[in-house]
Amino acid sequence: QVQLVESGGGLVQPGESLRLSCVSSGNIGAVWLMGWYRQAPGKQRELVGLRDAEGAIRWGDSVKDRFTISRDHAKNTMYLQMSGLKPEDTATYYCVAFTRRQEQYWGQGTQVTVSS
């Protein structure tokens, strides 16, 4: 089992930046892929970015070049740094972890609202 807890969401104005955090616990050694998805009201959940154990990142088309993903292994924390935020980035952001046994673990989500 892997537990994920997101934080850092909030209300920001267009063009501003925000950093989300995802603290993981449990069987972290089994995780080989971690990242972020998001879901806006009335829309399907979409990929933000996934980072593998070697550091390679696969990005969703709508956030590429504006967002970055990093990890602090000492703190068991993954970060999503978002810059140049747009109203269409408004969504609930979810942290996700995949194990090599193809198990999926999701956090509870954190709300990001971009509005003037």
Number of C-alpha atoms within 10 A of each C-alpha: 12 20 17 22 18 23 19 14 18 14 14 18 14 17 14 13 16 17 16 22 21 25 18 21 14 10 11 15 9 15 20 16 20 23 25 26 19 22 19 17 9 6 9 9 15 15 19 24 22 21 20 15 10 8 12 11 17 14 19 15 11 13 18 12 11 12 20 17 23 15 17 10 9 6 10 13 17 23 21 22 15 19 17 15 22 17 15 12 20 20 21 18 27 25 30 24 25 20 18 10 9 11 12 15 16 19 20 14 22 21 19 22 21 19 15 9
